[in-house]
Amino acid sequence: MAGAQPGVHALQLKPVCVSDSLKKGTKFVKWDDDSTIVTPIILRSDPQGFFFYWTDQNKETELLDLSLVKDARCGKHARAPKDPKLRELLDVGNIGHLEHRMITVVYGPDLVNISYLNLVAFQEEVAKEWTNEVFSLATNLLAQNMSRDAFLEKAYTKLKLQVTPEGRIPLKNIYRMFSADRKRVETALEACSLPSSRVSMLPF
């Protein structure tokens, strides 16, 4: 048709926005398929939405990189424990149907090699809210195409979240972050007059 304008498809990219409830943290019960032990945790997100983190029974901080999250499901779409004893443990003293309070976070480097983070919320509304928030953060296009500065901030955030109770950075965490080139890490640390042994600590 003469004079017709070509179609223009504009996509407005929304910046990452982490809700207050994710930053403050919420109590969940974490469970695994290969264990009958349930673990109460407080799950949080850093303000930039790079990681979820919680403290395990050994008082060490565990992280889940949100860039690895492929899906988040709740309710009947979430994974349910097959062991009756495990189901009973998860359902004790909580309000609402167990199935409606379950969350499954699917994550991995690709769509074949995936793992699951299985959680149970204490209220159904919390399960729905967290599932929606996790999926929104994981599918944010700006988060999937970060700048170099953002990657540096992400590395800094990861080290900051894993400091010891004394406020020190274990050097083993730096080596894990750059595991492909240990020698370069050693050289960089020595050039900065810092210790390079894996068992050493750095003040934060």
Buried (B, 14 or more C-beta within 10 A) or exposed (E): EEEEEEEEEEEEEEEBEBBEBBEEBBEBBBBBEEEEEBEEBEBBBBEBBBBBBBEEEEEEBBBBEBBBBBBBBBBEEBBEBEBEEBBEBBBEEBEBEBBBBBBBBBBEEEEEEEEBBBBBBBBBEBBBBBBEBBBBBBEBEEBEEBEEEBEEBBBEBBBEBBBBEEEEBBBBBBBEEEEEEEEEBBEBBEEEEEEBEBEBBBEE
